[in-house]
Amino acid sequence: MSAIIGDVASLGHIAIGMAAARQHERTAPTWGTLALWSALSMAPDTDVIGFSLGVEYGDPWGHRGATHSFAFALVVGTAVALAAARRVKQPWRTALFAVAVLATHPLLDTMTDGGLGCALFWPFDLTRYFAPWRPIQVAPIGLAFFTSYGAMIALSEIILFLPLFFFALRPPAARAHPLAAGAALVVWFGGSWLIASSDPLREATVGWLLRETTIAAPGFSEARFASLQDGATMADVHGSLGAPLEIGWFYPPSANGERPPCVAVHFRDDVVVEAFPPERCSAHGIGAGTSQRAVERDLGRPADACWSYTKGEPGRAFRLRLVCFTNARLDIRGRRWMWAPARPLP
């Protein structure tokens, strides 16, 4: 599962690159300059190429690994400044801006609520770090971003980073009336609170606005969910929250690139309700109705698994509460608003 989600949507990084372009140029930058600085801001995410080459998410050069380190920011930022030395008046200033933009990328990613943390101190320390405050919903990687959930994440980031977009794009002579500026600031704070806060009042407000229909597993409680610690065992989570409503197992390619018969298997009540890709899974005898025990016998226990403790009525909003494990240890606690599919799985 950690290879399926795990990044700030591109819009957040683009906003930082555009704001850096405006500050670096000291005036309204051209669209080409905005694009170059935005591309630089997103450069650490070139590590997703490794997925197609068999590099695991948690490897040193996996996603959010080496390219999401301060060392990478320093080396690449300096190299960018040297390459542009003949075109800029103050290369050292460009180097500082480039390093800062690249370093901001992993710092922003540490503030997301999913995926693995960032190897900020690679190559001296391979530990993946998260920030103490993680208000940004993690975005799906790849084509999964172009879904209703991905659109919701993109909209939330437009709101969160709206001041940076405004700073980068405002006309040089634009002057906002104090009352208008104050009203816009109040609206932005309100929107950011609705997106980033997790306090009960915000949850109740969003639930009322979206007409939520959250259905939780028996024995589940928000307090026990919030008390879970990263690294907890599956037995610990089960003992605290009880049995989940649904379970997902995920099988990545082997170290030599060999594809497994199934990439993902979705269970409800200990039987398969969906397997992907369906043709390959079906050819291996795994499909709707197959028991969980039979899947484990054929494919083995997966390295990655997710347990869902909430669901919603078809086509309605609900509070997703999801826990995911890597090597049987808790590494993701998903808290976000979702829309249940209009047509639930059989």
DANOR-V12272 format. One record per pair of residues at least 6 apart in sequence whose C-alpha atoms are under 8 Angstrom apart, sorted by the first residue. I is the first residue (numbers start at 1). J is the second residue. D is the distance in whole Angstrom. If there is no record, write none. Layout:
i->I j->J d->D
i->I j->J d->D
This chain:
i->1 j->250 d->6
i->1 j->304 d->6
i->1 j->305 d->7
i->1 j->306 d->7
i->1 j->324 d->7
i->2 j->57 d->7
i->2 j->114 d->8
i->2 j->115 d->5
i->2 j->116 d->7
i->2 j->304 d->7
i->2 j->326 d->8
i->3 j->56 d->8
i->3 j->57 d->6
i->3 j->115 d->7
i->3 j->141 d->8
i->4 j->140 d->6
i->4 j->141 d->6
i->5 j->114 d->7
i->5 j->115 d->6
i->5 j->138 d->7
i->5 j->139 d->6
i->5 j->140 d->4
i->5 j->141 d->5
i->6 j->112 d->8
i->6 j->114 d->6
i->6 j->115 d->4
i->6 j->116 d->7
i->6 j->138 d->6
i->6 j->139 d->6
i->6 j->140 d->6
i->6 j->141 d->7
i->7 j->109 d->6
i->7 j->112 d->7
i->7 j->114 d->8
i->7 j->115 d->7
i->7 j->138 d->5
i->7 j->139 d->5
i->7 j->140 d->7
i->7 j->141 d->7
i->8 j->108 d->7
i->8 j->109 d->6
i->8 j->112 d->7
i->8 j->136 d->7
i->8 j->137 d->7
i->8 j->138 d->6
i->8 j->139 d->6
i->9 j->138 d->7
i->9 j->139 d->5
i->9 j->140 d->8
i->9 j->153 d->7
i->9 j->154 d->6
i->9 j->157 d->7
i->10 j->42 d->7
i->11 j->154 d->7
i->11 j->157 d->6
i->11 j->158 d->7
i->12 j->157 d->6
i->12 j->158 d->7
i->12 j->161 d->6
i->13 j->38 d->7
i->13 j->41 d->6
i->13 j->42 d->6
i->13 j->105 d->7
i->14 j->38 d->5
i->14 j->39 d->7
i->14 j->41 d->7
i->14 j->42 d->7
i->15 j->38 d->7
i->15 j->161 d->6
i->15 j->164 d->6
i->15 j->165 d->6
i->16 j->38 d->7
i->16 j->41 d->7
i->16 j->101 d->7
i->16 j->164 d->7
i->17 j->34 d->7
i->17 j->37 d->5
i->17 j->38 d->4
i->17 j->39 d->7
i->17 j->40 d->7
i->17 j->41 d->5
i->17 j->101 d->7
i->18 j->34 d->5
i->18 j->35 d->8
i->18 j->37 d->6
i->18 j->38 d->6
i->18 j->164 d->8
i->18 j->165 d->7
i->18 j->168 d->6
i->19 j->164 d->6
i->19 j->165 d->7
i->19 j->167 d->6
i->19 j->168 d->5
i->20 j->37 d->7
i->20 j->97 d->7
i->20 j->101 d->7
i->20 j->168 d->8
i->21 j->29 d->7
i->21 j->33 d->7
i->21 j->34 d->6
i->21 j->37 d->6
i->21 j->168 d->7
i->22 j->28 d->6
i->22 j->29 d->6
i->22 j->34 d->8
i->22 j->167 d->8
i->22 j->168 d->5
i->24 j->94 d->7
i->24 j->97 d->7
i->27 j->172 d->7
i->28 j->168 d->7
i->28 j->169 d->7
i->28 j->170 d->8
i->28 j->171 d->7
i->28 j->172 d->6
i->40 j->98 d->8
i->40 j->101 d->7
i->40 j->102 d->7
i->41 j->101 d->6
i->41 j->102 d->6
i->41 j->104 d->8
i->41 j->105 d->6
i->42 j->102 d->8
i->42 j->105 d->7
i->43 j->102 d->7
i->44 j->64 d->8
i->44 j->67 d->5
i->44 j->68 d->6
i->44 j->102 d->7
i->44 j->105 d->7
i->44 j->106 d->8
i->45 j->63 d->7
i->45 j->64 d->8
i->45 j->67 d->7
i->45 j->68 d->8
i->46 j->67 d->8
i->47 j->61 d->7
i->47 j->62 d->6
i->47 j->63 d->5
i->47 j->64 d->7
i->47 j->67 d->7
i->48 j->62 d->7
i->48 j->63 d->6
i->50 j->56 d->8
i->50 j->61 d->8
i->50 j->62 d->6
i->50 j->63 d->8
i->51 j->57 d->7
i->51 j->62 d->8
i->53 j->257 d->8
i->54 j->253 d->7
i->54 j->254 d->8
i->54 j->255 d->7
i->54 j->256 d->7
i->54 j->257 d->6
i->55 j->61 d->7
i->55 j->62 d->6
i->56 j->62 d->6
i->56 j->63 d->8
i->57 j->63 d->5
i->57 j->64 d->8
i->58 j->65 d->7
i->58 j->116 d->7
i->59 j->65 d->7
i->60 j->66 d->6
i->60 j->119 d->8
i->60 j->122 d->8
i->60 j->126 d->7
i->61 j->67 d->7
i->64 j->106 d->7
i->64 j->116 d->7
i->64 j->117 d->7
i->64 j->118 d->5
i->64 j->119 d->6
i->65 j->118 d->6
i->65 j->119 d->5
i->65 j->120 d->8
i->65 j->122 d->7
i->65 j->126 d->8
i->65 j->128 d->8
i->66 j->72 d->7
i->66 j->119 d->6
i->66 j->120 d->8
i->66 j->122 d->6
i->66 j->123 d->7
i->67 j->73 d->8
i->68 j->103 d->8
i->68 j->105 d->7
i->68 j->106 d->5
i->68 j->118 d->6
i->68 j->119 d->6
i->68 j->120 d->6
i->69 j->103 d->7
i->69 j->106 d->7
i->69 j->118 d->7
i->69 j->119 d->6
i->69 j->120 d->4
i->69 j->121 d->6
i->69 j->122 d->6
i->70 j->103 d->6
i->70 j->120 d->6
i->70 j->121 d->6
i->70 j->122 d->8
i->71 j->120 d->8
i->71 j->121 d->7
i->71 j->122 d->7
i->71 j->123 d->8
i->73 j->98 d->8
i->73 j->99 d->5
i->73 j->100 d->8
i->73 j->102 d->5
i->73 j->103 d->5
i->74 j->99 d->5
i->74 j->103 d->8
i->76 j->99 d->7
i->77 j->95 d->6
i->77 j->96 d->8
i->77 j->97 d->8
i->77 j->98 d->5
i->77 j->99 d->4
i->77 j->102 d->7
i->78 j->95 d->5
i->78 j->96 d->8
i->78 j->98 d->7
i->78 j->99 d->7
i->80 j->95 d->7
i->80 j->98 d->7
i->81 j->91 d->6
i->81 j->92 d->7
i->81 j->94 d->6
i->81 j->95 d->5
i->81 j->98 d->7
i->82 j->91 d->7
i->82 j->95 d->8
i->84 j->91 d->7
i->85 j->91 d->5
i->88 j->94 d->8
i->106 j->118 d->6
i->106 j->120 d->7
i->107 j->118 d->8
i->107 j->131 d->8
i->109 j->117 d->8
i->109 j->118 d->7
i->110 j->117 d->6
i->110 j->118 d->6
i->110 j->129 d->7
i->110 j->130 d->4
i->110 j->131 d->5
i->110 j->134 d->7
i->111 j->130 d->6
i->111 j->131 d->5
i->111 j->132 d->8
i->111 j->133 d->6
i->111 j->134 d->4
i->111 j->135 d->6
i->111 j->136 d->6
i->112 j->130 d->8
i->112 j->134 d->5
i->112 j->135 d->6
i->112 j->136 d->5
i->112 j->137 d->6
i->112 j->138 d->5
i->113 j->134 d->5
i->113 j->135 d->7
i->113 j->136 d->6
i->113 j->137 d->6
i->113 j->138 d->6
i->113 j->332 d->8
i->113 j->333 d->7
i->113 j->334 d->7
i->113 j->335 d->8
i->114 j->137 d->7
i->114 j->138 d->6
i->114 j->332 d->5
i->114 j->333 d->7
i->114 j->334 d->7
i->115 j->138 d->7
i->115 j->331 d->8
i->115 j->332 d->7
i->116 j->128 d->7
i->116 j->129 d->8
i->116 j->331 d->7
i->116 j->332 d->8
i->117 j->128 d->4
i->117 j->129 d->5
i->117 j->130 d->5
i->118 j->127 d->8
i->118 j->128 d->5
i->118 j->129 d->5
i->118 j->130 d->7
i->119 j->125 d->7
i->119 j->126 d->6
i->119 j->127 d->6
i->119 j->128 d->5
i->119 j->129 d->6
i->120 j->127 d->8
i->120 j->128 d->7
i->120 j->129 d->7
i->121 j->127 d->8
i->135 j->196 d->5
i->135 j->197 d->7
i->135 j->198 d->8
i->136 j->196 d->6
i->137 j->153 d->7
i->137 j->336 d->7
i->138 j->153 d->8
i->139 j->145 d->7
i->139 j->150 d->6
i->139 j->153 d->6
i->140 j->150 d->7
i->144 j->150 d->7
i->145 j->151 d->7
i->149 j->338 d->7
i->149 j->339 d->8
i->156 j->195 d->6
i->159 j->188 d->7
i->159 j->191 d->7
i->159 j->192 d->7
i->160 j->188 d->8
i->160 j->191 d->8
i->160 j->192 d->6
i->160 j->195 d->8
i->162 j->188 d->8
i->193 j->202 d->7
i->194 j->202 d->6
i->194 j->205 d->8
i->194 j->206 d->7
i->207 j->318 d->8
i->210 j->317 d->6
i->211 j->316 d->8
i->211 j->317 d->7
i->212 j->312 d->8
i->212 j->316 d->7
i->212 j->317 d->5
i->212 j->318 d->5
i->212 j->319 d->8
i->213 j->312 d->5
i->213 j->313 d->6
i->213 j->316 d->6
i->213 j->317 d->6
i->213 j->318 d->5
i->214 j->310 d->6
i->214 j->311 d->6
i->214 j->312 d->5
i->214 j->313 d->8
i->214 j->317 d->7
i->214 j->318 d->5
i->214 j->319 d->6
i->214 j->320 d->8
i->215 j->310 d->5
i->215 j->311 d->5
i->215 j->312 d->6
i->215 j->313 d->8
i->215 j->318 d->8
i->216 j->245 d->8
i->216 j->309 d->6
i->216 j->310 d->4
i->216 j->311 d->7
i->217 j->242 d->8
i->217 j->243 d->7
i->217 j->244 d->6
i->217 j->245 d->6
i->217 j->309 d->5
i->217 j->310 d->6
i->218 j->242 d->7
i->218 j->243 d->8
i->219 j->241 d->6
i->219 j->242 d->6
i->220 j->241 d->5
i->220 j->242 d->7
i->220 j->309 d->7
i->221 j->241 d->7
i->224 j->240 d->6
i->224 j->241 d->7
i->225 j->240 d->8
i->225 j->241 d->7
i->228 j->237 d->7
i->229 j->330 d->8
i->230 j->329 d->8
i->230 j->330 d->5
i->230 j->331 d->5
i->230 j->332 d->7
i->231 j->329 d->5
i->231 j->330 d->5
i->231 j->331 d->6
i->232 j->329 d->6
i->232 j->330 d->5
i->233 j->328 d->6
i->233 j->329 d->5
i->233 j->330 d->6
i->234 j->325 d->8
i->234 j->328 d->6
i->234 j->329 d->7
i->234 j->330 d->7
i->238 j->244 d->8
i->243 j->309 d->8
i->244 j->307 d->6
i->244 j->308 d->6
i->244 j->309 d->5
i->245 j->268 d->7
i->245 j->269 d->8
i->245 j->307 d->7
i->245 j->308 d->6
i->245 j->309 d->5
i->245 j->310 d->7
i->245 j->311 d->8
i->246 j->266 d->7
i->246 j->267 d->6
i->246 j->268 d->5
i->246 j->269 d->7
i->246 j->307 d->6
i->246 j->308 d->5
i->246 j->309 d->7
i->247 j->266 d->6
i->247 j->267 d->5
i->247 j->268 d->7
i->247 j->305 d->7
i->247 j->306 d->6
i->247 j->307 d->5
i->247 j->308 d->6
i->248 j->264 d->7
i->248 j->265 d->6
i->248 j->266 d->5
i->248 j->267 d->6
i->248 j->305 d->6
i->248 j->306 d->5
i->248 j->307 d->6
i->249 j->264 d->6
i->249 j->265 d->5
i->249 j->266 d->7
i->249 j->302 d->6
i->249 j->304 d->6
i->249 j->305 d->5
i->249 j->306 d->7
i->250 j->263 d->6
i->250 j->264 d->4
i->250 j->265 d->7
i->250 j->302 d->6
i->250 j->303 d->7
i->250 j->304 d->5
i->250 j->305 d->6
i->251 j->260 d->7
i->251 j->262 d->7
i->251 j->263 d->5
i->251 j->264 d->6
i->251 j->302 d->6
i->251 j->303 d->7
i->251 j->304 d->7
i->252 j->259 d->7
i->252 j->260 d->7
i->252 j->263 d->6
i->253 j->259 d->5
i->253 j->260 d->6
i->254 j->260 d->8
i->261 j->280 d->6
i->261 j->281 d->6
i->261 j->284 d->7
i->261 j->299 d->8
i->262 j->275 d->7
i->262 j->276 d->6
i->262 j->277 d->6
i->262 j->278 d->8
i->262 j->280 d->7
i->262 j->281 d->5
i->263 j->275 d->8
i->263 j->276 d->6
i->263 j->277 d->7
i->264 j->275 d->6
i->264 j->276 d->5
i->264 j->277 d->8
i->265 j->272 d->7
i->265 j->273 d->8
i->265 j->274 d->6
i->265 j->275 d->4
i->265 j->276 d->6
i->266 j->272 d->6
i->266 j->273 d->6
i->266 j->274 d->5
i->266 j->275 d->6
i->267 j->273 d->6
i->267 j->274 d->7
i->267 j->292 d->7
i->270 j->291 d->6
i->270 j->292 d->5
i->271 j->288 d->7
i->271 j->289 d->5
i->271 j->290 d->5
i->271 j->291 d->4
i->271 j->292 d->5
i->272 j->286 d->8
i->272 j->287 d->6
i->272 j->288 d->5
i->272 j->289 d->5
i->272 j->290 d->5
i->272 j->291 d->6
i->272 j->292 d->7
i->273 j->287 d->7
i->273 j->288 d->5
i->273 j->289 d->6
i->273 j->345 d->7
i->273 j->346 d->6
i->274 j->287 d->7
i->274 j->288 d->6
i->274 j->345 d->8
i->275 j->281 d->6
i->275 j->286 d->7
i->275 j->287 d->6
i->275 j->288 d->7
i->278 j->287 d->7
i->281 j->287 d->6
i->286 j->295 d->7
i->302 j->327 d->8
i->303 j->325 d->8
i->303 j->326 d->6
i->303 j->327 d->5
i->303 j->328 d->7
i->304 j->324 d->7
i->304 j->325 d->6
i->304 j->326 d->5
i->304 j->327 d->6
i->304 j->328 d->8
i->305 j->324 d->6
i->305 j->325 d->5
i->305 j->326 d->7
i->305 j->328 d->8
i->306 j->322 d->7
i->306 j->323 d->6
i->306 j->324 d->4
i->306 j->325 d->6
i->307 j->322 d->6
i->307 j->323 d->5
i->307 j->324 d->6
i->308 j->320 d->8
i->308 j->321 d->6
i->308 j->322 d->5
i->308 j->323 d->7
i->309 j->320 d->8
i->309 j->321 d->6
i->309 j->322 d->6
i->310 j->318 d->8
i->310 j->319 d->7
i->310 j->320 d->6
i->310 j->321 d->6
i->310 j->322 d->8
i->311 j->318 d->6
i->311 j->319 d->7
i->311 j->320 d->7
i->311 j->340 d->7
i->312 j->318 d->5
i->312 j->319 d->8
i->312 j->339 d->7
i->312 j->340 d->5
i->313 j->340 d->6
i->314 j->340 d->5
i->314 j->341 d->5
i->314 j->342 d->5
i->314 j->343 d->6
i->314 j->344 d->6
i->315 j->339 d->6
i->315 j->340 d->5
i->315 j->341 d->5
i->315 j->342 d->4
i->315 j->343 d->8
i->316 j->339 d->5
i->316 j->340 d->6
i->316 j->341 d->8
i->316 j->342 d->8
i->317 j->337 d->7
i->317 j->338 d->5
i->317 j->339 d->4
i->317 j->340 d->6
i->318 j->337 d->6
i->318 j->338 d->6
i->318 j->339 d->6
i->318 j->340 d->7
i->319 j->335 d->7
i->319 j->336 d->6
i->319 j->337 d->5
i->319 j->338 d->6
i->320 j->334 d->7
i->320 j->335 d->6
i->320 j->336 d->5
i->320 j->337 d->6
i->320 j->338 d->6
i->321 j->333 d->7
i->321 j->334 d->6
i->321 j->335 d->5
i->321 j->336 d->7
i->322 j->332 d->8
i->322 j->333 d->6
i->322 j->334 d->5
i->322 j->335 d->7
i->323 j->330 d->7
i->323 j->331 d->8
i->323 j->332 d->6
i->323 j->333 d->5
i->323 j->334 d->6
i->324 j->330 d->6
i->324 j->331 d->6
i->324 j->332 d->5
i->324 j->333 d->7
i->325 j->331 d->5
i->325 j->332 d->7
